Amino acid sequence: MKVSVLLASSLVLGLFVPAQAQSAPTKVGIINIQKAIVSTKDGQKAVAEIEAKAAPKKKELESKQQAILQKQEQLNKSSNVGGEEAKQKLIRDIDTMKKSFTREVDDAQADFDQENAKVMNDLGNRVMQVLDKYAKDNGYALIIDVSNPQTSSVLFAANGIDVTDEIVSLYDKNAPSTIPTSTTPKTTAPVAPRPAAPAPATKPPAK
């Protein structure tokens, strides 16, 4: 009988013991979101595709740049040779070629930026879904993006709080290896997305 009374007492007391309050998330982390995006398998695939599309235009611009330099060299060599009229024509030709080249570089870069932004934004949204779940599952109160030093004000970060590699690993493990196929722009830029961007064709210096 005593056993029954003690058991009943413990059950009653249990009703009045408040459930342990869930602790608020307190962990803080950092992530290089740009690095995370392009480090995923989908990101690497997107980078390779954009580089492949960029290659023909980059080669074309490099060829035109070389033609301008050859004209410039021809002008330098003809400083003391040939008539003034021929020299002035050469100067005009070089100026026209430079202006055309500059427009093509600017147009190609604008088209590339548009395509690159679309692909990276689509993929970035999916990476953010992984990051959001990871933060909630692991008790993070704050995860700061440090991919852009100009906008990030983080002056110090302890070792071990960077979650970039973990997010990449989780994304590759759980996400299907597919990304939306981007539409091919009218002209592809001579560069590829960060961080594996080849150097663009440089604009020739003005005479």
C-alpha positions as CSV (number, residue, x, y, z in Angstrom):
1,M,0.0,0.0,0.0
2,K,2.8,2.3,0.8
3,V,4.4,1.6,-2.5
4,S,1.2,2.6,-4.3
5,V,1.0,5.8,-2.3
6,L,4.6,6.8,-3.1
7,L,4.1,6.0,-6.7
8,A,0.9,8.1,-6.8
9,S,2.7,10.9,-5.1
10,S,5.6,10.9,-7.6
11,L,3.1,11.0,-10.5
12,V,1.3,13.9,-9.0
13,L,4.5,15.8,-8.3
14,G,5.5,15.1,-11.9
15,L,2.5,17.1,-13.1
16,F,3.7,20.2,-11.3
17,V,7.4,20.0,-12.4
18,P,7.7,22.5,-15.3
19,A,9.1,21.1,-18.5
20,Q,12.7,22.1,-19.1
21,A,12.6,25.2,-21.2
22,Q,14.2,25.0,-24.6
23,S,17.4,27.0,-24.6
24,A,17.6,29.8,-27.1
25,P,20.1,29.4,-29.9
26,T,23.4,31.1,-29.1
27,K,26.0,29.8,-31.6
28,V,27.5,32.3,-34.1
29,G,29.1,31.2,-37.3
30,I,30.5,32.7,-40.5
31,I,30.2,31.5,-44.2
32,N,31.7,32.5,-47.5
33,I,28.5,32.2,-49.4
34,Q,30.1,32.9,-52.8
35,K,32.7,30.2,-52.2
36,A,30.0,27.8,-51.0
37,I,27.9,28.3,-54.1
38,V,30.7,27.7,-56.7
39,S,32.3,24.9,-54.6
40,T,29.2,22.7,-54.8
41,K,29.0,20.1,-57.6
42,D,26.3,22.1,-59.2
43,G,28.3,25.3,-58.9
44,Q,31.4,23.7,-60.5
45,K,29.2,22.5,-63.3
46,A,27.8,26.0,-63.8
47,V,31.2,27.6,-63.8
48,A,32.5,25.1,-66.4
49,E,29.4,25.8,-68.7
50,I,29.8,29.5,-68.5
51,E,33.5,29.3,-69.2
52,A,32.8,27.2,-72.2
53,K,30.3,29.7,-73.5
54,A,32.7,32.6,-72.8
55,A,35.7,31.0,-74.6
56,P,34.8,31.9,-78.2
57,K,34.0,35.6,-77.5
58,K,37.1,35.9,-75.3
59,K,39.2,34.5,-78.2
60,E,37.5,36.9,-80.7
61,L,38.2,39.9,-78.5
62,E,41.8,38.9,-77.9
63,S,42.3,38.7,-81.7
64,K,40.8,42.2,-82.2
65,Q,43.0,43.5,-79.4
66,Q,46.1,42.1,-81.1
67,A,45.0,43.7,-84.4
68,I,44.8,47.1,-82.6
69,L,48.3,46.6,-81.2
70,Q,49.7,45.7,-84.6
71,K,48.2,48.9,-86.1
72,Q,49.6,50.9,-83.2
73,E,53.1,49.4,-83.9
74,Q,52.7,50.2,-87.5
75,L,51.9,53.8,-86.7
76,N,54.9,54.0,-84.4
77,K,57.2,52.7,-87.1
78,S,55.8,55.0,-89.7
79,S,56.4,58.2,-87.7
80,N,59.3,59.2,-90.0
81,V,58.1,57.4,-93.1
82,G,55.2,58.0,-95.5
83,G,53.0,61.0,-96.1
84,E,51.0,62.9,-93.5
85,E,47.7,61.9,-95.1
86,A,48.5,58.1,-94.8
87,K,49.6,58.7,-91.2
88,Q,46.3,60.5,-90.3
89,K,44.3,57.7,-91.9
90,L,46.1,55.1,-89.8
91,I,45.4,57.2,-86.7
92,R,41.7,57.3,-87.5
93,D,41.6,53.6,-88.2
94,I,43.1,52.9,-84.8
95,D,40.7,55.2,-83.1
96,T,37.7,53.5,-84.8
97,M,39.0,50.0,-83.9
98,K,39.5,51.1,-80.2
99,K,36.0,52.4,-79.9
100,S,34.5,49.3,-81.5
101,F,36.5,47.1,-79.3
102,T,35.5,49.0,-76.1
103,R,31.8,48.7,-77.0
104,E,32.1,45.0,-77.6
105,V,33.9,44.4,-74.3
106,D,31.3,46.4,-72.4
107,D,28.4,44.6,-74.2
108,A,29.9,41.2,-73.6
109,Q,30.5,41.9,-70.0
110,A,26.9,43.1,-69.5
111,D,25.5,40.0,-71.1
112,F,27.8,37.8,-69.0
113,D,26.9,39.5,-65.8
114,Q,23.2,39.0,-66.5
115,E,23.6,35.3,-67.2
116,N,26.0,34.7,-64.4
117,A,23.7,36.5,-61.9
118,K,20.7,34.3,-63.0
119,V,22.6,31.0,-62.6
120,M,24.2,32.0,-59.3
121,N,21.0,33.4,-57.8
122,D,19.1,30.2,-58.7
123,L,21.8,28.1,-57.2
124,G,22.3,30.5,-54.3
125,N,18.7,30.2,-53.2
126,R,19.1,26.4,-52.9
127,V,22.3,26.7,-50.9
128,M,20.5,29.2,-48.6
129,Q,17.8,26.6,-47.9
130,V,20.5,24.1,-46.8
131,L,22.1,26.8,-44.7
132,D,18.7,27.7,-43.0
133,K,18.0,24.1,-42.0
134,Y,21.6,23.6,-40.8
135,A,21.4,26.7,-38.6
136,K,18.1,25.7,-37.1
137,D,19.2,22.1,-36.5
138,N,22.5,23.1,-34.9
139,G,21.3,26.0,-32.7
140,Y,22.8,28.9,-34.5
141,A,21.5,32.4,-33.6
142,L,23.6,34.1,-36.3
143,I,25.7,33.2,-39.4
144,I,27.5,36.0,-41.1
145,D,28.5,36.1,-44.8
146,V,32.1,37.2,-45.1
147,S,32.4,36.7,-48.9
148,N,32.7,40.4,-49.6
149,P,35.3,42.2,-47.4
150,Q,33.9,45.6,-48.5
151,T,30.5,44.9,-46.9
152,S,31.5,42.6,-44.1
153,S,32.6,44.2,-40.9
154,V,33.9,41.1,-39.2
155,L,37.3,42.0,-37.7
156,F,38.0,38.7,-35.9
157,A,36.6,35.2,-36.1
158,A,37.7,32.3,-34.0
159,N,38.9,29.1,-35.6
160,G,36.2,26.5,-36.1
161,I,33.1,28.7,-36.7
162,D,33.4,28.8,-40.5
163,V,30.6,26.6,-41.8
164,T,31.3,27.0,-45.5
165,D,32.7,23.5,-46.0
166,E,29.9,21.9,-44.0
167,I,27.2,23.6,-46.1
168,V,28.9,22.5,-49.3
169,S,29.0,18.9,-48.1
170,L,25.4,18.9,-47.0
171,Y,24.3,20.5,-50.3
172,D,26.1,17.9,-52.4
173,K,24.8,15.1,-50.2
174,N,21.1,16.1,-50.2
175,A,20.5,18.2,-53.3
176,P,19.9,16.7,-56.8
177,S,22.8,17.4,-59.1
178,T,20.8,19.6,-61.4
179,I,20.5,23.3,-62.0
180,P,18.2,25.4,-64.2
181,T,19.6,25.6,-67.7
182,S,20.4,29.2,-68.4
183,T,19.5,30.8,-71.7
184,T,22.3,31.5,-74.0
185,P,22.8,35.3,-74.3
186,K,23.2,37.1,-77.6
187,T,26.9,37.6,-76.7
188,T,28.9,35.8,-74.0
189,A,31.4,37.7,-71.9
190,P,35.1,37.1,-72.1
191,V,35.3,36.1,-68.5
192,A,33.9,33.4,-66.3
193,P,32.3,33.5,-62.8
194,R,34.3,33.8,-59.6
195,P,36.5,32.3,-58.3
196,A,37.7,30.7,-61.5
197,A,37.4,33.7,-63.8
198,P,40.1,34.0,-66.5
199,A,41.4,37.5,-67.2
200,P,39.3,39.4,-69.6
201,A,40.7,41.0,-72.7
202,T,42.0,44.4,-71.6
203,K,41.1,47.6,-73.4
204,P,44.0,49.0,-75.3
205,P,45.4,52.2,-73.9
206,A,44.4,55.4,-75.6
207,K,47.0,56.9,-77.8
